[in-house]
């Protein structure tokens, strides 16, 4: 098979750098353009010593030339910056995977409400396929030219809850599902910010955007509502924890009848039987360390028989399954490659 020529726009952010690392080791990919306005014309090794063996240079954006020399382009750009570039690349016959939020929300008005920016054209939003294969999008991704790569919090949340909603096990009429989420500092991106300075985050643990105002809320609710077959709302609170990477969601789910934990576990096993990257963790203690550096999601189930709540804990690496690894997984599907190609690395321990 001829190698896929892949370019990255926004190649010097955390997700962009992870894309470089993954794609450079992918057996079916040849890196083409690494676009960074911050480090243009600088050698990759000068900026990121851990990639010193890769003989590449950051370049400025020349879209026509990039499109001519690329089969697929990954957009690792800030929200509000990607949609217009995606549209132009599609016109130039490139496949596109957008890691921003610009194309994730199906309704443009909802995007404008939450992001305070004009939404992409409706035709572009309609063309974009949500890139979470494990919840029913695998066939659509395989036939797509444009992927809206999911956010990190939505990925962990949706993988935690999809089997419950598809099997209609939840009581959604009395109270919203509570999503308690925690992310490492890299989730905030590489740009300088007082909130992510070492002295602000070390020995600290902060809740932020509390009160249902985090921008991932409508994305999570959109996809959960599709799974449930009707509109639902969540109570979502994110937290920043003092680790570089890793993300955990704890979801508190009211069941609609008394259930047996073994039966629920079997439902999860059946739902994810064809999803290599999702597994059940039956350990009493659940952490993020087993998934750091991997494209895996570990889900653990805990039944509170007093309240009849199922507590679901979902752990991912926010930069991999929550971003760049998932993007490569989607690329594999788009090119009819095995979904796991280039993504089977296990976690580093300790």
Secondary structure, 3 states (H helix, E strand, C coil): CCCEEEEEECCCCHHHHHHHHHHHCCCCEEEEEEECCCCCCCEHHHHCHHHCCCCCEEECCCHHHHHHCCCEEEECCCCCCCHHHHHHHHHCCCEEEECCCCCCCCCHHHHHHHHCCCCCCHHHHHHCEECCHHHCCHHHHHCCCEEECCCHHHHHHHHHHHHHHHCCCECCCCCCEEEEEEECHHHHCCCCCHHHCHHHHCCCEEEECCCCCCCHHHHHHHHHHHHHCCCCCEEEEEEEECCCCCEEEEEEEEECCCCCHHHHHHHHHHHCCCCCCEEECCCCCCCCHHHCCCCCEEEEEEEECCCCEEEEEEEECCCCCCCHHHHHHHHHHHCCCCCCCCCCCCCCCC
